[in-house]
Every structure is written in C-alpha cells, then in structure tokens.
Amino acid sequence: MIALHFQNENSVKASEVLKMSWDSFIDNLIALTKDASGKAHCDKVCIIGLDGGAPWTTSNHPNALQ
C-alpha cells in the first residue's frame, strides 16, 4: 500500500491511499514458464511480500493462487 500526502498549493490538499496490485504481472509470469513446445508449467501465481508476508496479488485474477 502506498500513501500519498498532498501538501503544496499545486496539488490536491488531501490524503489519498492507493492500494497497488501485481495482478497484471500474473499472465507474464505464467507465460515465462512455457517450454519450447508452448506448454506452460505454471497455472496459478501469488506474489508475496518478504516484509510481513502480505500478498501483492489479489484474488480478482482468474490465475491468482488463492
């Protein structure tokens, strides 16, 4: 999670919290597991942060590991 705090006169004067996800990277990771014949050796992906074990991918993607 990234917290953005806007403080100067040229930006919005509010705090906004953005939750970022690596879901768009899931398809890329699965594609990288394909061998020369095109067979994928992975069908589910979950990216987990090293600091606390929080998942960076969500359950919204059909190939997300639950």
C-alpha positions as CSV (number, residue, x, y, z in Angstrom):
1,M,0.0,0.0,0.0
2,I,1.3,3.5,-0.9
3,A,0.1,6.5,1.0
4,L,0.3,9.8,-0.9
5,H,0.1,13.0,1.1
6,F,-0.5,16.2,-1.0
7,Q,0.7,19.3,0.8
8,N,1.7,22.0,-1.7
9,E,-0.6,24.6,-3.3
10,N,-0.3,23.0,-6.8
11,S,-1.9,19.7,-5.8
12,V,-5.0,18.4,-4.1
13,K,-5.0,19.2,-0.4
14,A,-6.0,15.7,0.9
15,S,-4.5,12.4,1.8
16,E,-5.2,9.6,-0.7
17,V,-4.3,6.0,-0.1
18,L,-3.7,3.8,-3.2
19,K,-3.7,0.0,-3.0
20,M,-1.4,-1.3,-5.7
21,S,-1.5,-4.8,-7.1
22,W,0.7,-7.0,-9.2
23,D,-2.3,-8.8,-10.9
24,S,-1.3,-7.6,-14.3
25,F,2.0,-9.4,-13.9
26,I,0.4,-12.8,-13.3
27,D,-0.1,-13.5,-17.0
28,N,3.5,-12.5,-17.7
29,L,4.9,-14.9,-15.1
30,I,2.8,-17.8,-16.4
31,A,3.9,-17.1,-20.0
32,L,7.6,-17.3,-18.8
33,T,7.1,-20.9,-17.7
34,K,6.3,-22.1,-21.2
35,D,8.7,-24.6,-22.7
36,A,9.8,-24.9,-26.4
37,S,6.6,-26.7,-27.3
38,G,4.4,-24.0,-25.7
39,K,3.3,-26.0,-22.7
40,A,3.0,-23.8,-19.5
41,H,4.5,-25.4,-16.3
42,C,2.6,-23.0,-14.0
43,D,-1.1,-22.1,-13.9
44,K,-1.5,-20.2,-10.7
45,V,0.6,-17.3,-9.3
46,C,0.7,-15.4,-6.0
47,I,3.4,-12.7,-5.3
48,I,4.0,-12.4,-1.6
49,G,6.0,-9.6,0.1
50,L,9.0,-10.5,2.2
51,D,8.2,-7.9,4.8
52,G,5.3,-9.5,6.7
53,G,4.1,-12.0,4.1
54,A,1.3,-9.8,2.7
55,P,0.0,-10.9,-0.8
56,W,0.8,-8.4,-3.6
57,T,-1.7,-10.1,-5.9
58,T,-5.4,-10.2,-5.3
59,S,-8.0,-13.0,-5.7
60,N,-9.6,-11.0,-8.6
61,H,-7.4,-12.5,-11.3
62,P,-8.6,-16.0,-12.6
63,N,-5.0,-17.3,-12.3
64,A,-4.3,-16.0,-8.8
65,L,-3.3,-18.6,-6.3
66,Q,-5.8,-18.5,-3.5
